Amino acid sequence: MKTISDINVELFSGIPHANLDVEKAAAYISKIAERLPFEKSTELSKIDWHGKTVVEAGCGAGFKCLPMALNGANVIGIDGSKAQVGRAREHAKAVGVDAEFHVSRLENILSMWQAKNLPKADLIICSAVIHHVSGWRTLVEQLNEILKPGGWLYLTWCDWTLSLSGFNFKNQIAFKSGWNAGSRLAIGKALFGWVDKGRNRMNLPDDSFYADLYSAYYIPISAGRMRKQLNANDLEICESFPPMDVQGWLKKPGGVSERNLKLVRQIPGWLTERLVRWRYYFITAHAPRIFVCKRIQKKPRVE
Ligand SMILES: C[S@@+](CC[C@H](N)C(=O)[O-])C[C@H]1O[C@@H](n2cnc3c(N)ncnc32)[C@H](O)[C@@H]1O
């Protein structure tokens, strides 16, 4: 029987990510390199990545790790799909950078790291992939082992505690009602295509756009559970988008109005924490959650 990982890797092998030809992909990667691929993170944008080891776990066609290579980082990309790794290698050549790519399931990333004697990372990018892996908790443990002390993890996934769980709700219905990629896509498109079609800003063909939403499987992972697992390892959350608590909310770009600040001071702390979480559950229009984490040394360990 196929695992979640088999289904997802097979599916993404058939989707040319973002559906760009090599020339357009190279232009896109060069543009991202100008501002680095970290949406919103101020911590990571401040760092000079030149000469640092940057690993992308689930690199796809290299749209996040190759901009780092253009900024002088030593890049290692891992993906379960041979086809995606092939695209990433083509894109590296097109933008004129050296980057190392390996085909491996993320479930085996630590044993592969040890077998190939790969260097520990200053930064791991794990973007839009952990919800596709069989055993996301184990992946967090393995990524922690691959990071240097003081290294960073840039983690994004579809958090079901955002935007009324709408993204996961539609994915679960379409995925569980269908029996293969084609039927899931057809069911999802018929039921929810009218709601989601406006999100296709890159004008991708239906086969790519809807397959990602309905034929891939997204494991529902809440921000609370992810936070617990990161904290159980040595990973401290330094930034969260959207914010997870009042402190993060007060720091959000654009600031908070004087009236809201006064209100926050009058309400007990436990209630404001919940209000922040509810605000993003009911009001946010996007499901992706971004956590920027730092590996801290909680307990003595042999490196
Ligand atoms: C949505 S793409 C994200 C690509 C890239 N991280 C980005 O943000 O542009 C998901 C990628 O994860 C890979 N993937 C999914 N499950 C995987 C697994 N269990 N092991 C390795 N790669 C996996 C897929 O092959 C695909 O390339």
The ligand as an ORCA input file, in Angstrom:
! r2SCAN-3c Opt
* xyz 0 1
  C       5.061     22.228     -2.733
  S       6.661     21.660     -3.152
  C       7.675     22.810     -2.264
  C       8.999     23.046     -2.940
  C       9.913     24.089     -2.292
  N      10.187     23.793     -0.910
  C       9.357     25.493     -2.408
  O       8.883     26.040     -1.409
  O       9.404     26.056     -3.506
  C       6.792     20.171     -2.189
  C       8.045     19.358     -2.499
  O       8.249     18.400     -1.467
  C       8.627     17.159     -2.023
  N       8.225     16.105     -1.083
  C       6.972     15.836     -0.653
  N       7.009     14.804      0.228
  C       8.316     14.433      0.338
  C       8.996     13.423      1.090
  N       8.341     12.609      1.898
  N      10.335     13.327      0.952
  C      11.017     14.167      0.130
  N      10.437     15.127     -0.598
  C       9.096     15.268     -0.496
  C       7.909     17.105     -3.355
  O       8.566     16.233     -4.263
  C       7.953     18.564     -3.798
  O       9.063     18.830     -4.594
*
